[in-house]
């Protein structure tokens, strides 16, 4: 499998496509610009099988309904955030006082615990990495050597914790216990900004030093 990345919207949220040779793919965090996402997928001749959300903040869900309707595919999110898609206060769009509150229809399926997930022939390990939000998850593709970390871990930084139900100490613990324990060469694909590796963040991330 291979992966592609497209930054979306004013927050430049990274949407990822995890792709098989037959053109099927999993789509992670289509945060906005639904038309652009659809065009991107069609240009690459990809057929998404599902949308997976690392969490349900507004900048990760803005294109969910447009994309799911176009391709007729299910949406997955952690059960702790099952009400967030339809609640602008929980998903943060009201907190930022955007011109328009961002909502989406409820997800179709819910993650409930850490497990090996299988979706339409795609397999990954679901890691619960709360702190940025209570239902934040990271998705580890062991054979492929990468993890989609959402807004938990970034290159040289970590997720903010000043939004509803954020918890800084919980986030740092999640990163140390769930992400920094992955193989050092693992590529980290964050919700914003450039990709990095576990070893680079272990060595140089100022938010993790001295834990």
N, C-alpha and C positions, 0 to 999 in steps of 0.2 A: 504494500500500500504506500501511497504518497500523500502529501498534504499540500494545500494551498491556503493562502491568507489574503483577506481583503479588509482594509480598515474602512469603517463606515461612520458617517454622521459627524456632528460637531465634536463629539468625544473621541472620534477615531477609534471606535471599538473594533477589535480584531474579530472578524468572523472567519471560521476555519472550515474547510472542506476536507474530509478524510476520504480518500478515493481508492477504489479498486480498478483493476485493468478493464473490467467489463463496463465501466462508466457509472456504477452505483457509488453512492457516497453518503456519509453522515455529515450533517451541517450543524456546526456549533455556534451559538450566540449571534443570530442575525439581528443586529442591534437597531438598524434603521435602513432607510433607502431600499425598500423592498424591490422596487423595479430594477435597481442596479444589481441587487443580489440575483434576481431571476435571470437577468441578461448575462451576468457573469457565469452562472451555471450552464445556461444554454449554449453560450459561446464555447465553453469547455466540453460540451456534450455530456454533461453529468446529470444523473437522475438521483436526487436525494431520496433516501429511504425514511429518514426521520430527522427531526430537529432536537438537539440536546442542549439544554441550558445549564451553564455552570452555576448560574444564580439568576434571580429574577429582578435585578435592577433595571430601570427604564432604558438605559443605554445598551442593554443586552437583549431586549424583547421587542423593540419598536417595529421590526419587520416580520415578526413571528406570524401574525395572522395572514398577511399578504402572501408570504411564501408557503405556509401550510395549505392555504386554500388553493393556490395555483398548482401545487404538486400533489395535493390530497395525501398528506403525510401526518403522522402523529408527533406530538411534542412531549418531551420528557423534562421533568424538573424534580427537585427534591421535595418531599411532602411537607417539609417545614416551611416551604414558600408557596404552597399550593394556592393561597389566596392573594399572593403578591401581584400576579399578572393583572388582576382586575382592580387593584387598589393603588391609586396614584400616591397616596401617602406612604405606603409600605415600599413601593418600588422606587420611590425617590423623585418622581417627576414633579410632584407638588412641592417637595422640599426645595428643588432648584427653581421653582416658579417659572417653569417653561411656559411659552405662549399657549401650548396645548398639553393637557394631561395625557400621558401615554398609558394605554391599557391594552390588554390582549385577552382573548377568550381563555378559559381555563385550559390547563395542560390536559393531555389525554392519559398520560401514565406518569407514575411517581416512583422515584427512588426512595427507599425506606431505610436502607442500611448499606454498609460497605459490602460489596460483592463483585463477583465477576459478571459483567453485563454482556449479554448477547442481543444484538439488534440486527435482524436481517443479514446475518452472516458476518457482522462486525463484532469484534470482541475487545473489551477493555476492562481494566480494574477501576471500579469507582472508589475514590478516596474522599471521605468526608473531611473537608478543610474549612470549618466554620471560623468566623471572626469578622471577616468583611461583611458577611451576612450569615444568618443562622443555618441556611440551607446551601451554603457554598460547597461545591464539589470540584474535585480535580479528576481528570480522566487519564489514566496511565495506560498507554499502549506499549506493553513490555517488549514484544517482539520487534516493534518498529523503533523503539528507543526514544519515545517522546511522551511528554505529559502536557495536557491542556489544563492550565492552572487557573483559568478565570482571572478574577481580581485578587487572588490570594498573594501570589508572588510575581514580581516584575523584575526586569533587569535593573539591578541597583536599588530596588525599592520594594515595598509591600503595599497591600491594599489599604485604603482609608477605612477608618472605623467610626466615623462621626455621623454615619447615616443610621436609620432606624435599626436597632438591635445589633449594632456593631460592637465588637469587643476586642480591644487591642491585645490583651494578654492571651486571649483564646486564639487569635490569629497567629501570633508568634509561636505559640505551642503547636498549632496545626502545621505550620510550615516546618518546624523542627522535627516533629514526630511522623509526619506523613510524606513530606516532599524531600527534605534533606536526607532522608534514609533511602531514597531511590539511588540506583547506580549513578556514580558521579558524572558519567558521560551523557546522561539523559538530557535531551533537549527540552527546554521549558518554553512552552508556547503560551504567553500571557494574554490577558484580555485587552491590554493596551501596550503599545510600544514594541520594541524589537525582541526577537527571541534571544534566549540565553541558555546556559547550561547549569545543572545542579552544582558542579564544581566551581564555576565562576561565582555563583551566589554564596556558596560556602566561604569562598576566599575573600570576597570583596564587598558584599552587600552590607552597608553600614547599619542597616536596621536589624541585622541579625547578629552582629558581633557582640560578644560579651554576654550572650544569653546563658 
